[in-house]
Every structure is written in structure tokens, then in C-alpha cells.
Amino acid sequence: MRCGYDLEVLSKFGVKVSVNIDPGTHCHALITGSSGSGKSQTLLYLIGSLLRSDPETVIFLCDFKNSNDFGFLSSYKYYYQGIDCYRGVMEYYAHFNQARKEGAWERCILLIDEYPAFITYLEAMDKADKTHQAKDILSAISEILMMGRGLKFGLWVITQRSDSAWFPSGSRDNFMLTIALGRLSREQAKMLFSGEDIPDRIYKPGQGLLLADGQALREVAFPMIRDARDWKRHILLALSRNSSISKPDWGPD
């Protein structure tokens, strides 16, 4: 999977050198950046890149903020919006548990956009309705992060901040790929890239830092998608083709 281009080489020599990551060994990704840092465009680019490198991947996409960027997926079987994201995560978790019992036969990725906002909303609803949906999600996320790699079940979390409170029992340490876009505070840089030598550069939207397990910290630049309509069409066709897996029964509606 191509994760953009090496920004240092691009800046110095104008040469595009791809940064390639194997989604099999680096299936859990944390993508962070403030508003305007290019997260949505980068995510679209990464989804398309993943489906080009591994065209049979099944993706569950939870779009809590109902973004216009993902509206083209409204007809897709595993696209969830708003509060329906709870059902999306739990269906993915049920499929994950089914694979633990029977073995996995395809690669699956769960994408959760605006993850902290999603959890915060569930916590408020739990308090008002005396339910435990936030706990359900946090528990499922923790298990997927800790055990998903061997089952070919990945998790991509997209967030403005990546505080450890959103990932119980130290499960945040199980992300094999971290991408931070735009300007980072010292606190965030220390949290995400502890022990790394952070370059002194002001990043434009779509630019930032990438740290993959077993590799050195890199500066990366994600290209703008020139033909967004064609790119989205490619994504939708690939996802629709891969959505023939059956949804396991995760519980009562």
C-alpha cells in the first residue's frame, strides 16, 4: 500500500519516492491531525491505495460526523453514519469473533472517523439512558487492537487527538502505523513519537510524519486526488465487489 511520498526527498530533489507499507504486517493505523490538516483527503487516498494493493479487502467504514467526503458510499453495505456507527463496530466485532472460531478467509479493516467524538457521544447517551454502549465499543476496540493482526482484522482510527484514554489497557501501543498530519503540538508529538527526533518543519495540509513499526520516522506528503469522481468510483466498485460476506448475528437490534 502506498502511503504517499517521502517529503524530504520531494522537497530537496523534486523526486517522488513512494512510502510503501504492507497492510498485512501493519494492519492497525492511527491517523491524526487538527481540522484542516488534510485527514479526509488522506483517508480517501489511503483507502484507494489499499484497494489497489489488496483488492479483496473488506472495509467497514464508520462515519460518525456524516461527512460529505464519504457520502458516495451511502449505498455500500458496510457504511455506517452517525449513531449507526455503534452497530457498525459491533457487527465488525462479531465478524472478528467468528474468525477467531472458524479462521479468517479475507482481510478486513474497520475505519472509524472522528473516534473521540463518537465515544464522547455514547458516554453521554449511556449516562442518560443507563446503557453501556461506550464500554461495548472500547472493549471491542481493545480486543481488535490486541488480537486482530493474526486474524487479518485491522483497525484504522481517525482523530484530531490520540489521548490514551480512548484506548483502554494500553491498547494504543498496538497501532503499527501512525500518521500525524499538519502542525503538531509538543505534547502530541511526544505522545505519538516518543524517543524520535522530530524534524523542524511546518507542514502543509496533506503533509506530516509517518512512523511504522520496524522503520525510521519519515516525513510524508500525500498527493491531491486529481480526479476525485474516478477515484471514488474505483473505491465504491471495489468495496461493493467485496461485500458479499455474510453479516454475523451480533445481537438484538
Phi and psi in degrees as a GROMACS rama.xvg file:
@    title "Ramachandran Plot"
@    xaxis  label "Phi"
@    yaxis  label "Psi"
@TYPE xy
-81.7528  123.881  ARG-2
-108.715  60.3668  CYS-3
75.8234  -157.087  GLY-4
-125.347  155.336  TYR-5
-67.1927  112.955  ASP-6
-68.4882  -36.3685  LEU-7
-63.1265  -46.0394  GLU-8
-66.1985  -40.7425  VAL-9
-63.2106  -41.4722  LEU-10
-69.8257  -39.117  SER-11
-79.8436  -40.3327  LYS-12
-121.865  -7.31338  PHE-13
69.7804  20.5466  GLY-14
-106.535  133.585  VAL-15
-89.1563  106.971  LYS-16
-108.997  116.902  VAL-17
-67.0104  143.685  SER-18
-102.154  110.083  VAL-19
-107.274  133.947  ASN-20
-127.705  134.968  ILE-21
-83.6173  113.773  ASP-22
-65.689  -14.8121  PRO-23
-73.5522  -40.6043  GLY-24
-91.3786  -19.4673  THR-25
-127.064  64.4606  HIS-26
-82.9211  -18.6557  CYS-27
-103.493  123.885  HIS-28
-127.946  136.966  ALA-29
-112.2  117.303  LEU-30
-116.481  118.444  ILE-31
-133.251  155.419  THR-32
167.077  149.771  GLY-33
-72.1553  172.172  SER-34
-59.0193  132.05  SER-35
88.6894  4.51769  GLY-36
-85.3876  -6.45642  SER-37
96.6824  21.1323  GLY-38
-62.3105  -45.6501  LYS-39
-65.2742  -44.8358  SER-40
-65.2613  -39.2904  GLN-41
-63.7597  -40.8477  THR-42
-64.0965  -42.5095  LEU-43
-60.0899  -42.5389  LEU-44
-62.1663  -44.5448  TYR-45
-67.0361  -38.6792  LEU-46
-61.7924  -47.2195  ILE-47
-63.2012  -39.541  GLY-48
-65.4802  -42.0544  SER-49
-60.2519  -43.5409  LEU-50
-72.7146  -21.3734  LEU-51
-76.571  -38.7214  ARG-52
-81.9481  -29.6825  SER-53
-139.4  76.884  ASP-54
-65.1789  -11.6509  PRO-55
-97.3129  6.77204  GLU-56
-63.7028  135.896  THR-57
-99.5603  127.114  VAL-58
-117.204  130.089  ILE-59
-103.059  120.752  PHE-60
-116.444  118.097  LEU-61
-105.243  109.54  CYS-62
-108.657  84.8771  ASP-63
-64.0719  -35.1648  PHE-64
-89.0605  5.47819  LYS-65
55.4409  52.9622  ASN-66
-69.4137  141.25  SER-67
-64.0627  -23.8235  ASN-68
-63.3209  -25.0335  ASP-69
-116.497  10.9848  PHE-70
-60.9687  -25.3776  GLY-71
-65.7988  -11.8847  PHE-72
-95.0315  10.3148  LEU-73
-57.4659  -27.7618  SER-74
-90.5169  -3.66658  SER-75
-78.4171  137.957  TYR-76
-58.9485  -34.8171  LYS-77
-114.035  38.4953  TYR-78
-109.41  126.715  TYR-79
-126.925  138.592  TYR-80
-122.031  150.63  GLN-81
54.4371  -137.457  GLY-82
-65.4752  -19.2697  ILE-83
-66.3939  -10.4828  ASP-84
-62.5631  -27.933  CYS-85
-59.6427  -46.3771  TYR-86
-63.186  -38.6652  ARG-87
-61.392  -46.0212  GLY-88
-65.0096  -41.508  VAL-89
-70.6257  -32.4892  MET-90
-67.7912  -39.9794  GLU-91
-63.657  -41.9936  TYR-92
-63.5545  -38.3052  TYR-93
-65.5447  -39.5736  ALA-94
-65.9241  -38.0265  HIS-95
-60.1883  -46.064  PHE-96
-66.888  -34.7435  ASN-97
-63.4225  -39.763  GLN-98
-67.2401  -31.8558  ALA-99
-63.8134  -32.6776  ARG-100
-85.8469  -40.3743  LYS-101
-110.193  -10.9798  GLU-102
92.5988  148.729  GLY-103
-93.9042  145.648  ALA-104
-122.997  -3.8273  TRP-105
-145.794  157.509  GLU-106
-80.3444  135.046  ARG-107
-126.361  142.665  CYS-108
-131.288  132.482  ILE-109
-104.264  122.832  LEU-110
-108.044  128.55  LEU-111
-123.756  110.703  ILE-112
-90.7492  143.962  ASP-113
55.7102  49.5481  GLU-114
-58.3968  -48.9002  TYR-115
-60.6252  -39.9368  PRO-116
-62.6707  -38.3136  ALA-117
-62.2806  -48.5096  PHE-118
-65.4978  -42.5404  ILE-119
-60.2588  -41.8376  THR-120
-62.7841  -45.2891  TYR-121
-63.4504  -38.3142  LEU-122
-62.2549  -40.361  GLU-123
-65.4875  -41.835  ALA-124
-66.8158  -37.9687  MET-125
-61.9782  -41.1983  ASP-126
-65.5653  -38.8716  LYS-127
-76.5723  -38.1743  ALA-128
-104.944  0.388267  ASP-129
57.7512  46.2162  LYS-130
-110.906  -172.562  THR-131
-141.819  39.3927  HIS-132
-67.343  -40.1026  GLN-133
-61.0178  -42.5227  ALA-134
-63.0331  -39.5094  LYS-135
-58.2168  -46.4956  ASP-136
-67.6164  -47.2241  ILE-137
-60.3602  -39.8907  LEU-138
-66.2021  -44.4203  SER-139
-63.7371  -43.585  ALA-140
-61.7594  -43.0846  ILE-141
-60.0813  -44.9518  SER-142
-65.4542  -42.1827  GLU-143
-63.7962  -41.8384  ILE-144
-64.5433  -37.6378  LEU-145
-80.772  -29.699  MET-146
-124.28  -5.46955  MET-147
-68.8336  -32.1854  GLY-148
-57.8849  -46.5452  ARG-149
-66.0095  -19.9423  GLY-150
-100.846  2.43395  LEU-151
66.5714  32.5108  LYS-152
-112.346  114.195  PHE-153
-108.005  168.353  GLY-154
-139.294  126.975  LEU-155
-114.892  121.758  TRP-156
-112.112  129.788  VAL-157
-115.016  126.056  ILE-158
-154.681  157.003  THR-159
-79.6591  -32.5308  GLN-160
-133.011  158.11  ARG-161
-126.898  43.4291  SER-162
-57.9642  144.466  ASP-163
-64.6684  -20.2988  SER-164
-60.8106  -24.0387  ALA-165
-80.7524  -7.11142  TRP-166
-132.239  92.2988  PHE-167
-65.914  158.217  PRO-168
58.8206  30.8048  SER-169
70.6583  17.2687  GLY-170
-67.7151  -17.3512  SER-171
-60.0156  -27.9483  ARG-172
-67.0129  -10.2918  ASP-173
-88.5667  -0.563348  ASN-174
-69.9595  125.852  PHE-175
-91.3162  -13.3691  MET-176
-137.819  124.822  LEU-177
-123.739  127.051  THR-178
-123.521  122.264  ILE-179
-117.686  119.988  ALA-180
-104.416  147.815  LEU-181
72.6758  -162.747  GLY-182
-74.4158  131.272  ARG-183
-109.068  139.137  LEU-184
-72.5482  160.099  SER-185
-59.7782  -37.8716  ARG-186
-62.7918  -45.3425  GLU-187
-67.0386  -42.1563  GLN-188
-61.1658  -42.4838  ALA-189
-66.0702  -37.5454  LYS-190
-68.4036  -42.3267  MET-191
-84.5121  -35.3122  LEU-192
-127.882  48.769  PHE-193
-57.2443  130.1  SER-194
84.6962  -4.075  GLY-195
-94.3382  152.966  GLU-196
-86.0156  105.197  ASP-197
-81.6605  122.967  ILE-198
-62.3271  149.221  PRO-199
-94.2861  85.3346  ASP-200
-144.925  143.668  ARG-201
-93.0348  119.518  ILE-202
-93.748  138.294  TYR-203
-82.3641  168.017  LYS-204
-54.8892  133.823  PRO-205
86.9197  1.36906  GLY-206
-117.156  154.481  GLN-207
170.304  -149.331  GLY-208
-116.873  145.777  LEU-209
-133.421  128.455  LEU-210
-127.355  117.885  LEU-211
-113.114  140.738  ALA-212
-51.5947  132.571  ASP-213
82.6737  2.20974  GLY-214
-128.389  162.296  GLN-215
-76.3623  155.858  ALA-216
-63.096  134.73  LEU-217
-126.775  151.754  ARG-218
-91.3636  133.224  GLU-219
-129.495  156.472  VAL-220
-131.509  126.552  ALA-221
-97.9476  127.799  PHE-222
-71.9529  152.622  PRO-223
-69.1495  141.686  MET-224
-80.0922  113.25  ILE-225
-69.4906  -45.782  ARG-226
-114.805  86.1242  ASP-227
-62.3096  -36.4478  ALA-228
-63.687  -45.1315  ARG-229
-67.8344  -38.444  ASP-230
-63.6481  -44.5989  TRP-231
-67.4565  -35.7928  LYS-232
-62.7388  -43.5129  ARG-233
-58.5544  -43.4338  HIS-234
-64.7017  -49.1572  ILE-235
-63.0967  -42.254  LEU-236
-63.434  -43.4867  LEU-237
-65.2439  -44.3415  ALA-238
-66.5163  -41.8611  LEU-239
-63.4219  -36.3523  SER-240
-66.4436  -31.2498  ARG-241
-93.1022  1.72219  ASN-242
-93.3536  22.4245  SER-243
-82.5267  -5.81362  SER-244
-65.3543  148.118  ILE-245
-80.8207  144.982  SER-246
-83.3373  119.515  LYS-247
-70.7685  158.242  PRO-248
-77.9569  111.267  ASP-249
-97.8853  -2.16897  TRP-250
138.26  -176.485  GLY-251
-69.2532  151.166  PRO-252
